[in-house]
Amino acid sequence: MPGTFPYDFDFGTALTLPTRDDVGQGARRLDGCYVDEGEGEATFVPPKSFLSQPPLWRIDVLQDLMHDFELARRHAIVEWAQSLAASNPLVDEAVRLRAFRDACEQLGIHMPANFEALLVLAQRFKAAGSPDPT
């Protein structure tokens, strides 16, 4: 996909997903996310309670959500790449990577600039027997 992704966060090589331990005390759920599981499409319809908050508060909350969504998206990209690599272990790694990049481009999936580093990190965790960050 040409150009830069509009919300490129600098995660370094982090792939650890947020957990309930990351939720602040007193935090409440934000309704408004709808997912069509059959189509894999989603929409966020901000509820009135969200829209009634001050604009800077909404911007801050949305940026926090975008950050966590992007981290979860990168996690899924690495997981998908690993599953494709496992299904084609005899194919040269460079060929697999090029095919994966081509598939992502055709599907409109933006690849993180440090994708290869994320894959290497995930492979090292797996080889070391550590809990995989993916």
N, C-alpha and C positions, 0 to 999 in steps of 0.2 A: 504494500500500500504506500504510495508516494507521500512525501511530506511528513510532518511530525504529528504525533498523536496530540490532540488538544489538551489532554490532561495527563501529561507524562510526569508522574511522580518519581522522585529519586528514592527507590527502595534499596539501592545497592544490590546485594545478592540475597536479600531476605525473602523467604517464602513462607514463613510461619504465619498461619492464619490467626485472626483474632479469636478469642474464646470468651466464654461467659465471665472468666476472671478479669477480662479487660473492660467489662461493663461497670461503669461507676455506680456507687451506691446512690440510690434515688433515681436512677435512669429509668425511663419508661419506654415502652415499645412505640414505634412510629408506624401507624397504619398507612396504607396507600400503595403498597407494592402488589401488583397483579402479574401472575405468570401463566401463560398458556403452555402447559407441560407438553402437549402434543406437538406444538409448533416451535417450542423453545424461544418464544418471544415474551417480552416483559414490558410493563409500563408502570410508571410511578405517577399516581394521581394524588397530589398533595391534599390532605384533609384540611378542613377549615381551621382546625386547631393549629396546624402548622402555618397556614397562610396568615393567621392572626398574629403571629409572632413578628417582632421587628425584623426588617430586611437583613441587617448585619447578622442577627442570630440565625436566620434561615441560611444565609451564605455560609456561615461557619459550619452549621450542621450538614449541609449538602456537601461541602468540601470534605468533611470527615467521612461521610458515607461514600463519596467518590473514591477516596483513598482506600477504604476497606474493600469496596467492590473491585477496584483495580488490582489489589493484592490477591483477592480470590480468583480473579480472571487469570492473572499470571500463573497462579498455582495450577489452575485447570489446564493452561497451555502446556506447562511442563509435564503434567500428568499425561496429557494426550500424546505428547511427543514420546514419552517413555513407553507408552502402550504400543505405539506404532513401531518403535524401535524393537521392542520385544517380539512383535509379530513378524519382523523381518531381520533376524539377527545376522544373516549371512550377507546382507547388503552393506557395502562400505558406508561408514559413518558420514562422510562428506556427501555422498549421494543421498542418504536418508535425510540429512539436514536440508539439502537443496530442495528435495521433493516436499519436505514439510513446509519450508518457506513458500514454495509455489502454491501448495494447497491452502495455506493461510491467506495468501494474496488473493487467490480465486474466491475464497469464502469471505473476504473482507475482514479478516481477523488481523488486527494490528499486532505486530511482534515487538516485544520490548527490545530496546537497543542492546541490552546485555543478555539476550536470550541464551547464547552459548554458555556464558558464565553460569547462568541459572541451571542449565542442564549438567554442567560439570559438577557444580556444588551438590546437586541432587544425587548424582552418581557416586560422589565421594562419601556422602552420608550412607548410601546403600552399601557400598563396599566396606565401610568401616563398621557396619552393623549397628550404626546409630539410628535413632528414630529419624525417618526420612522427613525433611522439611516440607515435602509435598504430601 
